Amino acid sequence: MQKHDSREARFIHLVRLGWDLRGLGVRTSLVVPVGGRPVLEIVPTGESRIRITVIRRACGWAFTWRPWWARLWRPGQWIWAEADNAADVIASAVIA
């Protein structure tokens, strides 16, 4: 994948995840800042927003939903973007 395609790939992964989460009844909002990377926000009822990012790793794209300092590839804090159950895993991990 070429460098200029990474922005498009990041956007596509987040849109797909947002659509899948909406199918599970989860409120989402895609945030596309002018000078930054897009993020998908989940808005649980009565709680602060949770930001989902997608990052490129050597083995592929991964969704993360913890702050940058907590993204140490621990279980329960990331999932491969191509996983069929990504929306289910994220919904169960971030929504109580």
C-alpha positions in Angstrom: 0.0 0.0 0.0 1.4 3.4 -0.9 1.8 6.2 1.6 -1.0 8.3 0.2 -3.3 5.4 0.4 -2.8 5.0 4.2 -5.2 7.9 4.9 -7.8 6.4 2.7 -7.4 2.9 4.2 -7.6 4.4 7.8 -10.9 6.1 6.8 -12.3 3.0 5.2 -11.5 0.8 8.2 -13.1 3.3 10.6 -16.3 3.7 8.5 -16.7 0.0 8.2 -16.3 -0.4 12.0 -18.7 2.4 12.6 -21.3 0.8 10.4 -20.8 -2.6 12.1 -21.1 -1.0 15.6 -24.3 0.9 14.6 -25.7 -2.5 13.6 -25.1 -3.6 17.2 -27.0 -0.5 18.4 -23.9 1.4 19.4 -23.9 5.2 18.8 -20.9 6.2 16.8 -19.5 9.4 15.2 -16.6 9.6 12.7 -14.4 12.6 13.5 -12.2 13.7 10.6 -10.0 16.6 11.7 -8.5 19.0 9.2 -4.9 18.4 10.5 -4.9 14.9 11.9 -6.0 11.3 11.7 -9.6 10.3 11.7 -11.1 8.6 14.8 -14.3 6.8 15.5 -16.0 8.0 18.7 -18.3 5.7 20.7 -20.7 7.5 22.9 -22.0 5.2 25.7 -25.0 6.5 27.6 -24.0 8.8 30.4 -20.2 8.3 29.9 -17.4 10.1 28.3 -16.6 9.3 24.7 -14.3 6.5 23.7 -12.0 7.1 20.7 -11.2 4.2 18.4 -8.1 4.7 16.2 -6.7 2.5 13.5 -3.0 2.1 13.2 -0.8 0.4 10.6 1.4 -2.4 12.0 3.8 -4.7 10.1 1.1 -7.5 9.9 -1.8 -5.2 9.0 -4.2 -2.6 10.4 -5.3 -2.7 14.0 -8.1 -0.9 16.0 -7.1 0.4 19.4 -9.4 2.0 22.0 -7.1 3.0 24.8 -5.0 6.1 25.2 -1.6 6.1 23.4 0.3 5.4 26.6 -1.8 2.3 27.3 -1.4 0.8 23.8 1.2 -1.8 24.7 -0.5 -4.6 22.7 -2.1 -6.0 25.8 -5.1 -8.2 25.3 -8.4 -6.3 25.4 -7.0 -3.1 24.1 -6.7 -3.8 20.4 -8.0 -6.1 17.6 -7.0 -6.6 14.0 -9.1 -4.4 11.7 -9.8 -7.3 9.3 -11.2 -9.5 12.1 -14.8 -10.5 11.4 -15.8 -9.9 15.0 -14.0 -6.6 15.5 -17.2 -4.7 16.3 -18.4 -7.3 18.8 -15.0 -7.3 20.6 -14.8 -3.6 20.8 -18.5 -3.2 21.9 -18.0 -5.7 24.7 -14.7 -4.2 25.8 -15.7 -0.5 25.9 -19.4 -0.6 26.8 -20.3 -1.8 30.3 
